[in-house]
């Protein structure tokens, strides 16, 4: 049997871990959107050059 203290500790650990994971995921998605923004800017410059 797990004591309630151990369960609370596990829950805290899981919440902190998931929060860390969501932070990492949001950072990754932010980087991806920045990369796609740069790519669209590059393609815009290329189309402006070709005209």
N, C-alpha and C positions, 0 to 999 in steps of 0.2 A: 504493500500500500504506500502510495506517495503521500507525504504530508502536504497540508495546504500551503505551507511556506515554499516547498519545492515546486508545487504547481504554479504558484504566483511567480516564482523566479523564472520558470520555463516560459510562462506567458510574457513576462517582461522581456526576456531574451528574444522571443519570437516577434514581439511588437517592434523592438528596436531593430532587429534584423530586417523586418519587412519595410520599416521606414527607411533604413539605409538603402535597401534594394530599390525602393521607389525613387529615392534621391538619385541613385545611379542611373536608373532608367530615364528619368526626366533630363538628366545631364546628357545622356547619350542621344535622346531625341532632339535636344536643343542643338547639339553638335551636328546632327544629321540635317536639321533644318537650315543651319548656318551653311553647311556644305552645299545643299541644294540651292540656297540663295546665291552663293558664289558661282555655282555652275550656271544659273540662269543669267547672272550678270555677265559672265564670260560669253555665253551664247548671244546675249543682246549686243555686246561689243562686236562680236564677230559678224552679226547680221548688219550692224551699222557700218562696219568696214566694207562688207561686200556690196552695199548699196552705193 
